[in-house]
Amino acid sequence: QTDAAGRTTEYSPDVVTGLTTPDGRASAFYYNHHNQLTSATGPDGLELRREYDESGRLIQETAPDGDITRYRYDNPHSDLP
């Protein structure tokens, strides 16, 4: 799908998988089988990564600069860290 500004967006069922600007700069998005974002690569080639626990909660995010944020959940049934 291309919008009025010339940006092309690619979809897989229910999720955005790619975005390309009119000048050809592309970003890609990858998901697990639960449609949770696992990585995103920007036009500069830098990657954001996310990891989830068996309950589907975000447990770690690695920024493109390598900084790591870890999430801990006090309540095993809570979605809030």
C-alpha positions in Angstrom: 0.0 0.0 0.0 1.4 3.4 -0.9 0.2 6.6 0.7 0.0 10.2 -0.7 3.5 10.9 0.5 4.9 8.0 -1.5 5.6 5.7 1.4 5.0 2.1 0.7 3.9 -0.2 3.6 4.0 -4.0 3.3 1.7 -6.1 5.4 1.5 -9.7 6.4 -1.7 -10.8 8.0 -2.3 -8.3 10.9 1.2 -6.8 11.1 3.4 -4.4 9.2 6.4 -6.1 7.7 8.1 -3.3 5.8 8.1 0.4 5.1 9.9 2.1 2.2 10.1 5.8 1.8 10.0 7.5 -1.6 13.8 7.8 -1.6 14.1 4.0 -1.3 15.1 3.9 2.4 13.6 0.7 3.8 12.7 -0.6 7.3 11.8 -4.2 8.1 9.8 -5.6 11.0 9.9 -9.3 12.2 7.4 -11.0 14.5 7.1 -14.3 16.4 4.1 -16.7 16.0 2.1 -14.5 18.5 2.5 -11.4 16.2 4.8 -9.8 18.8 7.6 -7.7 17.4 10.9 -9.5 17.7 13.1 -7.2 15.7 13.1 -4.1 13.6 15.8 -3.0 11.2 15.9 0.7 10.2 17.1 2.1 6.9 20.5 2.6 8.6 20.8 -1.1 9.1 20.6 -0.8 12.9 18.4 -3.4 14.6 16.1 -3.3 17.7 15.5 -6.7 19.2 12.9 -7.9 21.7 12.6 -11.1 23.7 9.5 -12.5 25.4 8.9 -15.1 28.1 6.7 -18.1 27.8 3.7 -16.0 28.9 4.3 -13.6 26.0 5.5 -10.8 28.2 8.4 -8.6 27.1 11.5 -9.5 29.1 14.3 -7.8 27.2 14.9 -5.2 24.6 18.2 -4.5 22.9 18.4 -1.0 21.4 20.3 -0.4 18.1 23.2 1.1 20.1 23.5 -2.1 22.2 21.8 -0.9 25.3 19.8 -3.6 27.0 16.7 -3.1 29.0 15.4 -6.1 31.0 11.9 -6.4 32.4 11.0 -8.3 35.5 7.5 -9.2 36.6 6.7 -9.5 40.3 3.3 -11.1 39.7 3.4 -14.1 37.3 0.0 -13.2 36.0 0.6 -9.5 35.5 1.4 -7.8 32.2 2.9 -4.9 34.0 6.6 -5.0 34.9 
